Amino acid sequence: MDLEKSKYAAAYQSEIERQFTPQEAALIWDQARSGYQKLLAAYPGLPPKVAAHTDRVIFPAVAVYRALRESCPERAMEIMELGMAQRAARVGKTYARLVSLPGMKGVFLKIFSKGAKSGFGKQSGFGQEFLTDSSRELAFNITKCPYWDFCTALGCPELTHVFCKSDEYAYGSLPGIRFIRTQTLGTGGALCDFRLEREG
């Protein structure tokens, strides 16, 4: 898989191209591309649902972050945060348009629940416990997170909060649905809590 095929990597690349000269951006991206391939080679044969997170999201971010730390350590995290924010905010706008349609708030919560159970469950490397699951309220905790695990193992645990923050951009401005988050593993919490509640 090429680094450019990750939609998240594209967001980082856009921010790098905005902040650096074409020559500087090309050097950073070449280093990130090489680092990404090394990460893929270092973790062959991961279960498919785990690899869906590592190969498309975690490893691209780690590779880009490492390249940025080499070239501009004082700006590396800011660039990662901006890139992720832009990507997640676009996703949030799509979700907001969806839940604005008549009768779609409950449907959205059901779709979100199904997706969370499938993509963020044990087979994907997560520990997960559901507390409430209805068309009016969805509540679950993540007790084990491969984003935290891999970022820590790869020497950049501080990067994890970028992924945590993306949830706020994606779900924090949904009309008629309140997103509640009090802690995450990536920011020192005992777990990551997800709460989506219909208002009114």
C-alpha angles and dihedrals in degrees: 000000000000122000091235091063091069111093089207092053089052089058091053091046091053091053092046091051089050095053103037139051115262090256094049092045091050092053093049092047094048089054091047091049091052092046091050093054090050091053092051090050092048093055108040122165100023113165109273095246091049091046089053086068101035100044098040104033118006102043094044090053094046092048093050093044092051091050090050092049089056095051104030113004093173092059101033099097094042091055092049091049093049093047094050092044092055093048095046093044090057089052089048092054090053091051091046091055089050097051091045089069117096113273095003102111094078091041090052092053091050092049091047091050093051092047093048093051092048102038102030102038135102095289089056092053098261132122108223138180123184118212104172128012118176141117089267104041137020122189129169140147130224109215098174124033129189090203090063093038096051096039089051093047090049094052101255109091089151089070093066094080089066089067092043091052092051089070090061092053092046100044106016098087104042111140110243094003123091120210114207124191125166104168146001135200088235093060098044100277127138090240143347113260124203122193125172115177130177113234120225 
